[in-house]
């Protein structure tokens, strides 16, 4: 069962890294390098779609794998891990299925590039508001994944063999060096 813990940790770490990289590097870089905000928005939207669908798939897979018996089914840590994975999955689903679709709908209502729309236009104001919701939902997913990552790493380290059993060398100080 140790291989399952490693795989779970890997999947959460991959999604967490991708989401963080997207937030801190991809989205800001696209808007600073690509001259057309319309094209930059397209790149960011496509990348966010991939991130959200992968978050949904990883979240569902990890929630299901958390029910594989490992002897700690009633542990509060297991239930907290499941809740955090559910929150991450829900954040991706809401970000893609509700907010993303509504943002695309608002874009279709605009008569040209978003920069050409008046700043006080109701559609542009709604777009900015829903974009902010998208940011907060992604941050929620990242924080939930980070907490799940630490819970998974805790359970992984607890499942490692005890040094007294001969599985890992014991690096304890000799008695004369202890204080």
N, C-alpha and C positions, 0 to 999 in steps of 0.2 A: 504493500500500500504506500510505501515511501515514494515510489515513482509517480503516483497520482498527486501527492503533495507537491513534488517538484514541478510537475506539469501545470498544476493549478497556479503555482507561484509564477511560473514562466508566463502563462497567459495573461494574468493580471498585470504583471510587470511590462509586458509588451504593449498592452492597451494603454496603460498609464503613461508609458514613455511616449507612445504615439500621440496621445491626447495633449500631453504637456508640450511636446515638440510642435504640434499644430498650433497651440495657443501662443507659445512664446516665439516661434520662428516662422512657420509657414504663413499664417495669416498676416502678421505685420510685414513680412518680407514681400509678399505678393502685392500688397497695396503700396509699398515704397518703391518697388522695382518696375512693376508693370504700369505704364503710363495711363492706360485706360482703366478707370475704376470698374467699368463694366466687365472687362476681361479678368481683372483681379478678383472681382466678386464671383465670377464663374469658376475660377480655379479654387477659391476658398470653399465655395458651395459644394463642388464635386469632392474635394478632399474631406470636408465635413460629413458628407453623405457616406463615404467609405468608413470613416471613423465611427459614425453612429451605428451603421449596420454591423460592423465588426464588434462593437461594444455590446450590441443586443445578442449576437451569436455567442460571444465569449461569456457574457453574463448568464445566459440560459444554460450553457454547457457547464459552467462552474456551479451554478445552483443545483443542477441535477447531480453532478458528481459529489456534491457535499452530502448527499444522502447515502453514499456508499459507506457501509458500516466500517468504522475504524475504532470502535470502542468508546467513542466520546460523544455519542449522539445527543445526549442530554446536556452537554456542556453549554454554558452561556456563551462561550466564545464561538461555538459552531453556529448558534442562532444569530449572534451579532454579525458574524461573517456572512451568513445568508441574507440578513437584512441589508448589509452594505452592498452586496452583489445585486440584490433586488433594486436598491436605490440607484446604483450605477446603470443597470439595465433599463429601468424606468426613465432615467434622465436621457439616455440615448434614444429611447422610443418616443418620448415627448419631444425631444429636440428635433427628431427626424419627422415623425408622423403628424405632429401638430404644428409646432413652430416653423419648421422648414417648409411645410406645405403652405402655411399662411403667408410666409415671407415670399414664396414663389407667386402666390396669388396676388399679393400687393405689387410685386414687380410687373406682373402682367397688366395691372391697371395703369401703370405709368406710361406716358407717351414719349418714351425715349430714355436716355441715360439718367440715372438717379441724380447726378450733379446738375442736370438741366431742369429739374423739378424745383419749384420755389420752396424755400426752407419752411415757409408757413403752410405749405400744402398739407391737408389732412392725411393724404396717402403717405407722404414722406414722413410726417410725424408718427403715424402708425408704424411705418417700416422701422424707424429708429427705435421705437418702444419695443417692438417685437424682436428686433436684433438684440437689444439689451436683455430681454428674457432668454434668448438663445445663449448668450454669454453666461448668464447666471445658472442656467440648466447644465451647461457643460462644466462649469466650475463645481457644481454639486456632484456631477458624475465623477470628476477627478478626485475630489475629496473622499467620496465614498470608496472609490477604487484604492486610494492610498491607505485608508483605514483597513480595507479588506486585505491589502497587501501585507500590512503589518500583522494582522491576525493570522494570515496564512503562514507568514514567516515564523511566527511564534509557534504555531502547531507543527511546522516542519522541524524546528530546532528541538521541540519537545519529543519528537518521534525518533531523534537520533539515539544511537546506542549509548548506554551508560559507560563511562570510562572504566568503572570497576569490572564490567563484563568482558573487558579485553577488546572491545570494538574500537575504541579511540584511546591513544596513549594518555596517561595521566601525567600532567605537568605540574603537579603539586610541589611546593617548596619543601625542602628538607626541614625537619623540626628545628635544627640549630639556626636556620635563617628566618624562621617565623618570629614575629614579635609578640 
